[in-house]
Amino acid sequence: MSPGRASGPVVAVAEPAAAPASGPAPSDPQAEAARIAPAAQAVAARLEALAGQATGDAATILLTTAAMAGDPALVSEAERLVVAEGRPAPRAVYEAANGFAKALAAAGGYMAERVRDVEDIRDRVIAELQGVTPPGVPELTGPSVLVARDLAPADTAGLDPARVLALVTEEGGPTSHTAILARSLGIPAVVAVRGVLAVGAEALLVDGDTGVVEVVAADAPVVAAVREGAAEWNGVGATADGHRVKVLGNVGSPADATAAAEAGAEGVGLFRTEFCYLDAPAEPSVDEQRAAYAAVLAPFAGKPVIVRTLDAGADKPLAFLSPEAEPNPALGVRGVRVAFDRPDVLDRQLEAIAGAAADSGAEVSVMAPMVATATEAAWFAERVRAAGIARAGVMIEVPAAALAAEEILAAVDFVSVGTNDLAQYTFAADRQLGAVAALNDPWQPALLRLIALIGRAAAATGKPAGVCGEAAADPLLARVLTGLGMTSLSMNASAIRAVGAGLAQATLADCEAAAEAALATQSPAEARSAARG
């Protein structure tokens, strides 16, 4: 969900066009195949142009989608289907893209999150080949509530907050690209509302704070996004009585870092380094990595930045790592587990991070993803310190690490809770699957109880524990997390001021009372209500 309340007339986003016909075979296969690459390039160019007008998450996702449109592997497979199988170009693109999407879905995790991107590219290239308007959000004549089965990231990134009052989708999850982008754009949204399209409502009231969507009269007044709490913030993360809670940014590119700095982030709680590796045919050199990291660190000279080492593996396959096929990649060799097999890759990345820290003047710490035991944490910390980096930490994303938080904190300097994956693994629920989206709600009491364990371990050891998952972007939940003992909160740039302002309106005792009330409930809705009360 994306916070805020709004209501207004509904505009339904049309479903993608039907699958193109599989025949007849083209009379000139070579000429038909030659149409595909220019069509894909035209789509990529449009997406790149949109990215040039966007910032932060929106720009990053549009550029990633544009790169997928120009993927030579997709184009060459479609061309092969034309020449070897006699498919018309639109059908060849359809079949080639579906093959890629099926493989990504089977991989699970991060790669499964890109299935919707591939389907969007497929439909855009087919529309280009057929000379018709590409699928997506129609032109809006006035403020509207958009209702869709799902929106492609490229469509969501291009939404105009002045025209889109709110967004409701049947599919997706609370950590899907659609939900994340809606939050970054400040558009109230509720995802995974099953059956909403069948209702055929003329107008809706959307409450992104509670997840409630109500049918209202067609002539009901239009209400633009209304958010709880004040937006004024002095830039220092603290409760009303002075208890410090650092308000940090999540970044994954130089554009993200600039946006976070402009929003007033006190530093960076999660710097995702994957942008340097994704789609790279070979491992980037130490110098290449160093320059790329320094560009992200530059806006935070003199401020704390936590860099996450490469979060790759079977569910985020990188060619130079030569990952073996796994029956369940989400539970396989990923994150720090890759480093156990290839410590040389980790050591080169740590060398580049240390160099980028020196170049930028940022106060850099490093943490590892997907750590499960104290032994793993100690192994990682030793390599970090050997690389000349003073502070080593780990992410807590699996229940085992939450249960062993005190032992893990004895081995490292800090921990950071990745609520997205911690929820997914706690509830055995794919965070991209709409049918189980409710289980991945960050207000789930069971998830909050695990975070409480981590908070108690941090207090016992006198070491920091932060949250860098999407949960930290909710101003009300930020208070609960503070009450559970979290000492920093990290989020996308668009949420920074609201979270900082929200903390400043409550005392530490208020936060602790809200946390205690939420822990005593049995459902996310009850937890929200109890914390708000």
PEDAGI-V175005 format. One record per pair of residues at least 4 apart in sequence whose ideal C-beta (glycine too) atoms are under 6 Angstrom apart, sorted by the first residue. I is the first residue (numbers start at 1). J is the second residue. D is the distance in whole Angstrom. If there is no record, write none. Layout:
I;J;D, I;J;D
//
This chain:
1;174;6, 1;190;5, 1;208;5, 1;211;5, 2;182;4, 2;183;4, 2;188;6, 2;189;4, 2;208;5, 3;208;5, 3;209;5, 4;188;4, 4;208;5, 4;225;4, 4;227;5, 5;207;5, 5;226;5, 6;165;4, 6;166;4, 6;188;5, 6;206;6, 6;223;6, 6;224;6, 6;225;5, 7;205;4, 7;216;6, 7;223;5, 8;143;5, 8;145;5, 8;165;5, 8;222;4, 9;144;6, 9;203;5, 10;145;5, 10;147;5, 10;201;6, 10;202;6, 10;203;6, 10;204;6, 11;144;4, 11;146;6, 12;147;5, 13;137;6, 13;148;4, 16;123;5, 16;135;5, 19;94;6, 20;90;4, 20;91;5, 20;94;5, 22;91;5, 25;86;3, 26;32;4, 26;88;6, 29;82;5, 29;83;5, 32;82;5, 32;89;5, 33;79;4, 33;82;4, 33;83;5, 35;89;5, 36;75;6, 36;78;5, 36;79;6, 36;89;5, 37;75;5, 39;125;5, 39;128;4, 39;129;5, 40;69;5, 40;70;6, 40;75;5, 40;125;5, 42;128;5, 43;69;5, 43;124;5, 43;125;5, 43;128;6, 44;66;5, 44;69;4, 44;70;4, 47;62;5, 47;65;5, 47;66;4, 47;154;6, 48;66;5, 50;62;5, 50;158;6, 51;59;5, 51;62;4, 51;63;5, 54;58;4, 54;59;4, 54;62;6, 54;157;6, 55;59;5, 55;255;6, 55;259;6, 56;184;6, 56;256;6, 56;259;4, 56;493;5, 57;181;6, 57;184;5, 58;157;4, 59;255;5, 60;253;5, 61;153;5, 61;157;5, 62;154;6, 62;157;5, 65;117;5, 65;154;5, 68;117;6, 68;121;5, 69;121;5, 72;76;6, 74;96;6, 77;96;4, 78;92;4, 78;93;5, 78;96;4, 80;84;5, 81;85;5, 81;87;5, 81;92;4, 81;95;6, 82;87;5, 82;89;6, 82;92;5, 87;91;5, 87;92;4, 89;129;5, 90;126;5, 90;129;5, 90;130;6, 93;125;5, 93;126;6, 97;118;5, 97;122;3, 100;118;5, 101;115;5, 101;118;5, 101;119;6, 104;111;5, 104;112;6, 104;114;5, 104;115;5, 105;112;5, 105;115;5, 107;111;4, 107;315;5, 107;329;5, 108;112;5, 108;315;5, 108;329;5, 108;330;4, 109;315;3, 109;330;5, 110;315;6, 110;316;5, 111;315;6, 112;432;6, 113;432;5, 116;152;6, 120;152;3, 120;154;6, 123;135;5, 124;134;5, 127;132;5, 127;134;4, 136;155;5, 137;155;5, 140;144;5, 140;163;4, 143;165;5, 143;222;5, 145;165;5, 145;166;5, 145;204;5, 146;164;6, 146;167;5, 147;168;5, 147;196;6, 148;169;5, 149;170;5, 149;171;6, 150;169;5, 150;171;4, 150;172;5, 151;155;5, 151;156;5, 151;178;5, 153;157;6, 153;177;4, 156;178;5, 156;181;4, 157;181;6, 159;164;5, 161;185;5, 161;186;6, 161;187;5, 164;187;6, 166;188;4, 166;206;4, 167;182;5, 167;187;6, 167;189;4, 168;190;5, 168;193;5, 168;196;6, 168;206;6, 168;213;6, 169;191;5, 170;194;6, 170;196;6, 170;197;6, 171;434;4, 172;176;4, 172;178;5, 172;191;4, 172;192;6, 172;434;6, 173;431;5, 173;432;5, 173;437;4, 173;440;6, 174;179;5, 174;440;5, 175;420;4, 175;431;5, 175;470;5, 176;432;6, 177;181;6, 179;191;5, 182;187;5, 182;189;4, 183;473;6, 184;492;5, 184;494;4, 186;494;6, 188;206;5, 188;208;4, 188;225;5, 189;208;6, 190;206;6, 190;208;6, 190;211;5, 190;213;5, 192;434;4, 192;437;4, 193;213;6, 201;215;4, 202;218;4, 203;216;5, 203;218;5, 203;220;6, 204;213;6, 205;214;4, 205;216;5, 206;213;5, 207;212;5, 216;220;4, 229;475;5, 229;501;6, 229;502;5, 230;501;5, 231;497;6, 231;501;6, 232;501;6, 233;497;5, 233;500;4, 233;501;4, 235;264;5, 237;245;5, 237;246;5, 237;247;4, 237;266;6, 237;500;6, 238;242;6, 238;244;5, 239;243;4, 239;503;6, 239;506;6, 239;507;6, 239;508;5, 240;504;6, 240;506;6, 240;507;5, 241;507;4, 241;508;6, 243;508;4, 245;482;5, 245;503;6, 246;266;5, 246;488;4, 247;266;6, 247;489;6, 247;496;6, 247;499;6, 247;500;5, 248;265;6, 248;266;6, 248;267;5, 248;268;6, 248;269;3, 248;488;6, 248;490;4, 249;260;3, 249;265;4, 249;268;5, 249;493;6, 250;270;4, 250;468;6, 250;490;5, 250;491;6, 250;492;6, 251;256;4, 251;257;5, 251;260;6, 251;268;6, 251;271;5, 252;256;5, 252;272;4, 252;275;5, 253;275;5, 254;295;5, 254;296;5, 257;296;5, 257;299;5, 258;299;6, 259;493;4, 260;265;4, 260;493;5, 261;299;4, 263;493;4, 263;496;4, 264;496;6, 265;496;5, 267;300;6, 267;303;4, 267;304;4, 267;305;6, 268;300;6, 268;305;4, 269;306;6, 269;466;6, 269;468;5, 269;488;6, 269;490;2, 270;308;6, 270;468;4, 270;490;5, 271;305;6, 271;307;5, 272;308;6, 274;278;5, 276;284;6, 276;289;6, 276;292;5, 277;318;6, 280;284;6, 281;319;6, 282;320;5, 283;320;4, 284;288;4, 284;289;5, 286;348;5, 286;351;5, 286;352;5, 289;352;4, 290;352;4, 290;355;4, 290;356;5, 293;353;6, 293;356;4, 294;356;4, 294;359;4, 294;360;5, 297;305;6, 297;356;6, 297;360;4, 297;362;4, 298;360;5, 300;305;5, 300;362;5, 301;360;6, 301;361;4, 301;362;6, 302;361;6, 304;363;5, 305;362;5, 305;364;5, 306;365;5, 306;367;6, 307;353;5, 307;364;6, 307;366;5, 308;367;6, 308;369;6, 309;349;6, 309;368;5, 311;335;5, 311;369;4, 312;316;4, 312;318;5, 312;338;6, 313;333;5, 313;334;3, 313;338;5, 314;323;5, 314;326;4, 314;329;4, 314;332;4, 314;333;6, 314;334;6, 315;329;4, 315;330;5, 315;334;6, 317;323;5, 326;332;4, 333;337;5, 333;338;6, 334;370;6, 335;369;4, 335;370;3, 336;368;4, 336;370;5, 336;371;5, 336;380;6, 338;342;6, 339;343;6, 339;346;4, 343;347;6, 350;387;4, 354;387;5, 354;388;5, 354;389;5, 356;360;6, 357;362;6, 357;364;4, 365;391;4, 366;384;5, 366;389;5, 366;392;6, 367;393;4, 367;394;5, 367;395;6, 367;416;6, 368;380;4, 368;394;5, 369;395;5, 370;397;6, 371;376;5, 371;377;5, 371;394;4, 371;401;6, 372;398;5, 372;400;5, 372;401;6, 374;404;6, 374;407;4, 374;408;5, 374;411;5, 377;394;5, 377;408;5, 377;411;4, 377;412;5, 378;411;4, 381;392;4, 381;411;6, 381;412;5, 384;389;5, 384;392;4, 391;413;5, 392;412;5, 392;413;6, 393;412;5, 393;413;6, 393;414;4, 393;415;6, 394;412;6, 394;415;6, 395;416;5, 395;418;5, 396;401;4, 396;402;5, 396;415;5, 396;417;5, 397;418;4, 397;421;4, 397;422;5, 398;425;5, 399;426;5, 402;450;4, 402;453;6, 402;454;6, 404;408;6, 405;454;5, 405;457;4, 406;457;4, 406;460;6, 409;457;6, 409;461;4, 409;463;5, 414;463;6, 414;464;4, 415;465;5, 416;466;5, 416;468;5, 417;451;6, 417;467;5, 418;422;6, 418;469;5, 419;423;6, 419;442;5, 419;469;3, 419;471;4, 420;431;6, 420;469;5, 420;470;6, 422;426;6, 423;440;5, 423;447;5, 424;431;5, 426;447;6, 427;439;4, 429;436;4, 429;439;4, 429;440;6, 431;440;5, 441;524;4, 442;471;4, 443;524;4, 443;527;4, 443;528;5, 444;524;5, 445;521;5, 445;527;6, 448;518;6, 448;519;6, 451;484;5, 452;484;5, 454;465;5, 455;484;4, 455;485;2, 458;463;6, 458;465;4, 458;485;6, 459;485;6, 464;487;4, 465;486;6, 466;486;6, 466;488;4, 467;471;6, 467;472;5, 467;481;5, 467;486;5, 467;489;6, 468;490;4, 471;477;5, 472;478;6, 472;489;4, 472;490;6, 472;491;5, 473;491;4, 473;495;4, 475;498;5, 475;499;5, 475;502;3, 476;531;6, 478;489;5, 478;499;5, 479;506;5, 479;511;5, 479;514;5, 480;514;5, 480;515;5, 480;518;5, 480;531;5, 481;486;4, 482;486;6, 482;511;4, 483;511;4, 483;512;4, 483;514;6, 483;515;3, 484;515;5, 491;495;4, 495;499;5, 506;510;4, 506;511;6, 514;531;4, 517;530;4, 517;531;6, 518;527;4, 518;530;5, 518;531;5, 521;526;4, 521;527;5, 521;530;5, 522;526;6, 526;530;6
//
